Amino acid sequence: MARNHKFFVLYLLGLGCFIGLVAWAERTGLSRQWIGPLFLFVPVMMYAAIGVWGRTADSEEYYVAGRRIPPLYNGMATAADWMSAASFLSLSGALYLQGFAGTSQQAGGLAYLLGWSGGFVLVALLIAPQLRALNLYTLPDFFQLRYGGRWPRVIAAVAAVMCSFSYVVAQIYAVGLIASRLTGVQFEIGIMLGLGGVLVCSFLGGMRAITWTQVAQYVMILLAFLIPVSWLAYQRLGSPVAAVAYTQDLGKIAEYEKGLLSDSAERDVELVFLQKGMLYESRLRNIPAALEAERTRLQEKVQQLRISNADLNQVLAAGRELAALPQDETSARELWTAAMRENYARAQPLGGMPQHTLPYAPMLGSEQSAQEQESLSRRNFMALMFCLMLGTAGLPHLLTRYYTLPSPAAARSSVVWTLFFVVLLYTSAPALAALVKLEVMQGLVGSHFDALPAWIAQWTRMDNALLSIEDVNGDGIVQWGEIHLGADLIMLATPELGGLPFVVSGLVAAGGLAAALSTADGLLLTISNALVRDLYLVERGKSVTPQQRVILSKFTLLLVALAAAAVASVRSSGILVLVSASFSIAAAAFVPAMLLGLYWRGATRRGAVCGMAAGLGITLYYMVVNMPINSLAPGAQASAHLWWGIQPTLAAVFGVPLGVFVTWAVSCCTSQSAPLAK
């Protein structure tokens, strides 16, 4: 234990010296072009050094870190594993865009805070100590030990791959976003740069290396989140304790929102977006004719600009517009449908965003009654909390972390430490959302387009989905409705928005990278273990040595990482969408059979198989039917197939009760299972 403390203190000193040196170098004139790459490569090299130090070929060390991680450090590692890109990057963004309680179509950001925190209570009380007492290696191991036979383990392994893969794609997406921000390279190249850091940490040492790199990454996450939030709170409110001081800004936000709702310039912006939405809707009525007419118009425009010797930039812009035109009817339908929905959403008051502090706010300007919308909002808020709490209790990569502890009592203690380390950051997320929103209202709204800060142009060039500001009504003044900030940008842009030194921007990006890397490491290890240990070796009956098993797991991990990078490069949806879907899958597939298996001896193998298949099946069905690819775009409308208005990513609200009922009913009709082995 003393040796662990010594290395931890040395790491803290080294990290502090690095940040201090970069801050000093910036003050003496070091270019921003160097600061960004420094915050990418130096921390990753630190993690890589820890990963190399923790390399192992021993199966016990590779899968469960020798079962000797102290509860304090496992709590820190689990918090880093938990503080994924969704928590670090998107949580404050969700609070910024959706307010506290949200709307009928989007649950508010507080549901994430309450659901994720509450999930750890379930883990501490009901699951972690009981699983640790069984001396297992993976979550599918439990289902084979408790129920016996082939199918419980197979279904558990397949579900572990499904929920972990969608989760890891979100992390790789964030890695690409942050790496491109720090280095200025293209998003796809940023993915490959960050992927190298993921593999170095997890490929060599498995759980042993991952645990200690996650401890290091948690420190980076904590500093990167609290420093800018505390600094911004001190600048605005005179107190660095943002979680307490920010409440006085909520009244100011409400006053600004009232002013925006009565501003005539905002109404002009909404009218322009409404007209754009109607234009795309008219194109969708006859896509072939509209596509041909648009292609002819743009070709004539380019030709006319060339004939008139127009400015080269105008000719190039028209050429890019022509090249971006959809090439076929299918792609045109997808593109124009997404554009129609986005414009209709932004045509609503406040750009389609709910009032920040109004509980269960109706979507302003909607034809639905306020009472109906409030009911839908409450329903989705509670459904999101339900899915996140039970999803937390069923996430394979999270539960596997408690196999690394020396005893069941240590597992319970570790969960308490985890909750403490998570709450340190979660209490500041609502403060950051409120501070950024007020800063935008006071600093950007009402300013001139020719006097915008330089950082806006930088982010706009990187990705229009993250930030776009367009003079829609042509008055040269920035209106609230003309600003579009993506949820994944709020945290990353906080230092620049608050006028903080660029070294803080680099630190924030490094913290986001650490959050994504730490979670990706655990997820990739979970997927490779499920594919190799729980499916391939068991199903094929292969007789291999522990060392060969570890080598096979390593190369499977590499292939899964490359596949996740390929999917993430498509950028099909936001981080929170993918994460919410993975939580629903985990909750529906694992929690019913796992809890009944732990606490009810009457649960049988057939009951578990039927319950897991039914819960997972109805969850996937509801997602697939109601969440086509184009509905993931911003402003997507609810599908007509929704049950009671529940959003598709919250499908576990149907899958978990069905899984419990089917497991119970089938178990009652079949013979009693054998007692759980100790």
N, C-alpha and C positions, 0 to 999 in steps of 0.2 A: 504493500500500500504506500509506504514512504517513497519507494522508487517511482511509483505512478505520480505522486504529488510533485516530486522533483522534476520529472520531465514536463509536467503540465505547467509549472512555474517558468521553466526555461522557455517553453513555447510562448507563454504570455509575454515574457520579456522580449523575445525575438519579434513577435508581431507588433508590439508597441514601438520598438525601435524602427521597424520598417515603416510604419505609418508616420512616425515622427520625422524620419528622414525624407520621405516623399513630401510631407507638408513643408518642411524647410526648403527642399529643392524647388517647390512651386513658388515660394516667396522670393527665391533668388533668381527666378526666371526660367525654370524648366518648362518646356512646352507641354501642352495638353496631349499632344500626339505621343508623348513618351509616358505620361502618367497613366493613361488608360491601359496600354499593354503591360505596364509594370504591375498593376492591380489584377491583371489576368494571369500572368505567368508566375510571379513570385508566390502568391498563395497556392496555386496549383502545384508548383514545385515543392512547397512545404508538404502538401497532402501526399504528393508522390513519394517523397522521402519517407513519410510515415508508412505508406503502403509497401514500399520496398523493405523497410525494417520489419514489417509484420508478415512478410511472405512466408508461406508454409505449404507443405505437401501432406501434412497430417490431417486425416479426415475430421477428427474431433476438433482441431483448431480451425479448420476451414469452414465447417458447418456451424459450430456453436462457440467458437473462441475458447475452447477448453473448459467452458462453464465456470470461469473464475473472474468475470468482470465485476468490480465493485459496484454496488447499487448507485452511488453518486455518479460515477462516470457512465454507467449504462443509462441512467436517467438523462444525462446530458446528450449521449449519443442518440437515444430514442427521440429526444426533443428535436435534434438536428434532422433525424430521419423523418420526423413528423412535420417540421417547419419547411415544407416543400415550397416549390415555386408558387403554388396556389396561396399558401399562407403569407409568404414574404412579399410577392409581387401583386397578387390579385385581390387579397382580402381587403386592403384599404381601398383599392379601386372599386370593389363591389359596394362598399359603404359609401363611396363618393357618388357612384352612378345610381344606386338603388335606394339610398337612404337607410334608415334603421330597420324599417319593416318591409319596404319594397312595395310592389304593385301586384295586381292580379296575375301578371305574367312573369314576374321576377321576385323571388323572395328576398327580403332585405338582408344586408350584411350581418346584422346581429345574429341571424340564424346560424351562420357559420361559426361565430365565436361560441355560442351556447352549445351547439351540437357537437363540435369537436371537443370542447372542454368536458362536456358531460359524458362523452364516450370513454374518456380515460377513467372516469369514476366506475363505469361498468367493467372496464378491464381490470381495475384494481380489486373490486369486490367479488366479481364472479368468475374471472377467466385466468388471469396471469398466474396466480399461485397454484391453481389446480393443474394447469398445463405444465408448469415447471416441475411439479412433483412426479410427472410421468417419464422424465429423462428422454424426451423425443428430440428429433432434429428438424422436422418440418411440420406444418399444419396438417397436410394429408396423412402424416404418420398417426395423428390422433384418431382420424376416422377409421383407419385400418385396425388400430389397436382396440378401439371401443366397439366397433361393429363387425370387424372381420370381413373376409371375402375381398373380392376384387373391385366391385363397383363403387363403394363409398370412397375409396382412395382415388379411383380414376376421376370421378366427378369432382372431388375436391381439388385434384391437381389441375384439371382443365379450368375450373373456376378461378383458381389461383393465377393461372397464366392469363386469363381474360381480364380480370380486374387489375392485375399488376401491369399488363401491357398498356392498357389505356392510360394508366397513371404515369408510367414511365415516358410515354409519348409526350405528355404534358411537360415533364421535366426536361426532356431533350429540346422541346420547343423553346423553353425558357433559357436553356443553355445557349442555343443559337442566338436568341434575342440579345442576351447580355454580352456574349462574346463579340457579336457584331458591333454592339454599342462601344465596347472598350477598345476595339482594334480598328473599327471603321471598315471591316471587310463585309462582303455580302453575307446575308443571313445563312445561306446554305454552307458557306465556308466556316462561319461561326459555329454551326452545329458540329462540324468535324473537329474543330479545335477543342471545343468543350468535351466532345466525346472521348478525345484522348485522355483528358483529365479523369473522366469517369472510369475508363478502363484501367488506368494505372492504379487507381485506388482499390478497385475491386478484383481485378484479374489475378493478381499475384497471391493475395493472402486471404481471400474470402472474408468470413465474418470477423476474424481476428483483425485484419488490416482495416476493414470497414469501420469497426467499432472505434478504433483510435483516430482514424481520419474524421469520423463524425464528431468526436469530442472537439477536435481542432476546428472543424467547420462551424460548430455551434457558437464558439467564441466569436468567430468572424460574423456570423449572422446577428448575434446580440449587439455587437458594436455597430454594425452597419445599419441596424434598425433604430437603435435608441439615440445614437449621436445626432443624426439629422432631425429626428422628431423633437428631441430635447432642445436642440439649437433653434429650430423654428419656433417652438413654444416660448423660448426665452426672448427671442426677438419680438414676437407679437404680444406676448402676455406677461413678460417679466418673470416667468417661473419656468425652470427646466422640467418640472414634473408635469408632462403633457397630459397624462391620464386624468389629472385632477383639474388642471387649469383650463383645459379647452372648453369646459361646459359654458363659460361665459361668452363664447363665440357662437353658440347655437342660436341665441336670440338675434344676433346680427345676421346670421344666414337666413333666418325666417323673414327678417325685414327686407333683405335684398330680394328674396324670392317674391315677396308681395309687390315690390317695385317692378320686377321683371314681368310679372303677370299683367301689369297695367301699362307696360311700355309699348307705344305704337310702333317703334322701330322693330321690336321683337315680333309684333304681329306681321310686319312686312316680310321678315325672314321666314316665318311659318307659312305664309302664303306662297312664297317661292318654292319651298320644299313640297308643299301640297301640289303645286302645278307640275313639278318634276315627277312626283309620284303618279299623277294622273297621266303624264306622258308615257311613262314606262308601262302603265296599265293598258293604255291604248295600243302600244306596240305588241303586247302579249295577246291581243285579240286576233291578230293575223301576223304571226312571226315571220313567215317567208317574205311577205310583201314589205313589212317594216324593215327587215334586214336588208333587202335589196335597195329600198329607198334610202336608207341611211348610208349604205356603201356608195351609192351614186352621188349623194350629197357631199360626202367627204372627199371622194375622188375629184369632183368638180372644184371643191374648195382648195385642194392642194394644187390643182392645175392653174386656177385663177391666181393664187399667190405667187406661183412661179412666173406666170406671164407678166404680172405687175411688178416683178422684181422686189417683192416684199422682203422684210427683214428675215434673215436666215433662221432666227429662233422661232418665228411664226411658222415658217415652212416646216421646220423640224417638229414643232408641236402638233401641227396638223397631220404630218406623216405618222407620228406616234399614235394619234387618235385613230387614224385609219387602220394601223397595224393591230391596235387593241380591239377592234371590232370583232365580235364572235364570228367564227368561220362556219358554223353550222347551226341548225335549228335547236338542237339539244343544249349546246353551250349558251346560246342566246337566251333560251328560256330560263336557265339557271341564273345567269348573270342579271338579266332584267328583273326577274322575280325578286332577287336579293336587293337590287337597287330600289325597286318599288317599295318594298317593305321598309327599308332604311329611310327613304324619303318621307313616307307616311308617318313613321315614328317620330322623325325630327320635325314634322309639321305640327306636332302637338306642343302646347305650352311648356316652357322650360326644356325644350328640345326632347320631350318625351320622358324626362326624368321626374320622379316623384319629389314632392317637397321633403326636405331632408329629415325633419324631425316629426312629421305627421305620421302617426301610427296607422299602418295599413292604408296608405294613401291610394285613392282612386287614380287611374290614369287620366290626367286632365285632358279634356277635349274629346273623350271617348263617348260613343253613343250608348254604351252600357250604363245602367243605373249605378250610382255610387254605392248603394247597398249591396248590389250583386258583386261589384268589384272588391269591396271590402271583405266580403265573405270568401271570395277566391283568394285574396291576398292572405288572409288568416290561414286558409287551408294549406296553401303552398308553403307558408312560413313554418307551420307545424310539421308538414311532411318533410321539409328539408332538414329540420332538426332531428326528426325521427331517423331519416336515412343516414345522416352524418354520425349520430350516436351509435347506432347499431353497426354501421359500416366500420367505424373505428374499432368496435369490439370484434370485427371479423377480418380485418386486414391481415393477410398472411405475413407480409414483411414486417409489420409491427409486432405481432404476437411472437414471431420467431426471435425477436430481440430478447425476450424474457427467458429463452432457453439458455442464454449465455451466463445466467446468474448462478451462484453456488447453491441456493436453496429457495424453497417457496417463500419463506419470510423475506429474503432479499428481493424476490420478485415484487412482493407487495410494496416494500420500501422504495424500490426503483420506480414504480408507477407514481408514487407520491412526488419523488424528485422530478420526474418527467412533467407532471402537471405544474409544478412550481416553475420550471424553466420555460414552459409554454406560456403560462399566464404572464410572465415578465414582458413578453412581446404582445400578447393579445390585448392587454389592457391599453396599449398605446395605439393600436390600429384605428379605433374610432376617432381618436384625437388627430391622427394624421389626416384622415379623410376630411374632417371638419376644417382643419387648418389649411389644407390645400384648396378646398372649395372656396373658403373666404378669400384666400390669396388670389385665386382666379377672378372672383367677383370684383375685388378691389383693384387688382393690378392689371388685368388683361381687358376685362369688359369696359368699354368706353375709351380705350386707347386707339391710336391711329394705326392703320395697317402698315404704313411706311416707317413706323417706330417700334416694331415688334422685336423682342429680344432675339439674339442670334441662336439660342438653343432651340427655338421653335422651328426654324428652318432646318436645323440639323436633324431633328426627330422626324420632321415631315418628309425629308428626303429618304430616311431609313425605311419608313412604312407608313402609308397614309391611314392604315387601319388603327395605328397607335395614336396618331395626332394629325388632325387636319383643321386648318382655319382658312375659310374662304369668304370673301366679301360678297355674300349672296345678294344683298339688296343694293349694292353699289354705292353706299354712302361713305365709304372709306373709314368707318368706325366699327370696331369689333363689338358684335353683339353676343350675348350668351348663346343663342341658338346657332351661331356660326362656328362655335368651338366644339370640336369632337375630340374627347380624350378617351383612349382605350383604358380598360381596367388594368392592364398589365403595365401601363406607363406611369401611373400615379406615384408609386414608390420610387421608380428610377429617376423621375424628373423632379422630385422634391427638392434636392439641393440646388439645382439651377433655378427653379421657380422661387426659392427663398433667397437667392443671391448668395449662397454659401460658396466657399472655395471649391475648385474643381477636385481637389483631393477627396472631399467628402462624396462627390459624385462617383469617383473611382471606388471608394470604400463601399458605397451602397451597391454598386454593380458587383463588386467582389462578394458582398454578402448574399445577393441574389444568386450568384453563381454557386456559392457554397451550399445554399438551400437546395438548389436543383441537383447539384452533384451528390449531396448526402442522401437524398431520397432516391435518386436514380441508382446509386450503388446498391442499396438494400433491395430495391425492386428487381434489378437485373439478377442479383444472386437468388432471389426467390423464384424467378421464372426459370433460370437454368437448373436449379435444384428440382423444381417440379417436373421439368421435362426429362431430366436425366435420372434423378434418384427415384422419383415417384411414378414415372410413367415408363421410360425406356427400360431401365434395369429390372424393375419389378415385372413388367409385362412380358419382356423377352426372356426373363430368367437368366440373364447374363451373370456369369461368375467372374468377377473382376476383383482385383485387389483394391484396397482403399485409395492407394496412390493413383491408380488408373481411373478410378471414379472421380477423383478431384480434377485430374487433367481433362477428362471428358466434360465436366461441369464448366471448366474455364473456357473451353472452346465453344461450348453452347452459349455461354454468356456473351462471348464476342459476336456470334451470329445474331443473337437477339438484339444486342445494342445497335448493330448496323441496320437491322430491320426497323427498329424504333426510330432511328435517325431518318430513314427513308420516308416513313409515315409522317414524322414531324415536319419535314421539309415542305409538305403540301400546304401546311398552315390552314387546315380545314376548319378549325374552331378555336375558341379561347381556352385558356388553361382551366378555368373553373368549370366549364362544361364537361371536359374530359374527366376531371377529378370527381365531380358529382356522380357521373356515370359509373366510375369504378367503385365508389362507395356503395351505390345501390346494388351492384353485382355482388360485392363482398357480403353485404348484409343479408341478401336473399339466399345466397348459396351456402353460407357457413353457419350463421348465427342460430337458426332454429334447431338444426340437428346437433350442433355443438352444445348448446345450453341444455337441451333435453337429454343428450347423452351424458353430460356431466352430472345432472341433478335428478334424472328419472331413470331408474333401472329398467323400467318397462319398455324403453325405446329399443326397437329391433332394427336389424339390418335392412329389411324390406321397407320399414317405415322411414328410415333415414334416406335410402336411395330415392324413394318416391317423393319424399318431402323436399330433398335437395333439387331433384329434377323439376318438380312443380314450381318451386319458388324461383329458381333460376330461369326456367322456361317462360313463365309469365312476365318476369322482369325484362328479359331480352325481347320478347314479343312486343311489349308496350313501348319499349325504346325504338325498335325498328319501325313499327307502324307509325309512330308519331314524331319521329325525328329524322326525316330525310336530310341529306347533306345540306341542301340549300336552306333548311330551316335553322341551321346553326348560325346564320348570318345575323348581324345586329338588327334588331327590330323585327325579328321573325314573329309571325302571328301564330296564335294557338291553332293546333290542328282540330278538325271537327271530330276526331276520334278520341279526344281526351276524355277520361273518366273523371267526373266531378271536377273538371278543370285542373287536375294535377299535371304538372309539367313532366315530360318524358324522362328526364334524368332522375326523377324522384320515384321511379317505378318500384323501388323496394317497399314502398308503403302498401303495395298489393302483394309483392312477392313474399315478404316475411310472414304476414298472417296466414297466407295460403300454405307456406312451408311448415309452419307450426301445426296447422290443422291436419294437413295430409300426413305428416310424421306421426302425430298422435293417433289419428284414425286408423292408419294402416298398422301401426304397432299394436293397437288394441285388438286387431283382427288376426294377428300372427303370434307365433310363440315368443315368449319372453327371451330377451338376449342374455348372453353371459354377463356376469358382473365385470365392471371396469377393472382392468389390471392395474396394480399399484407398482 
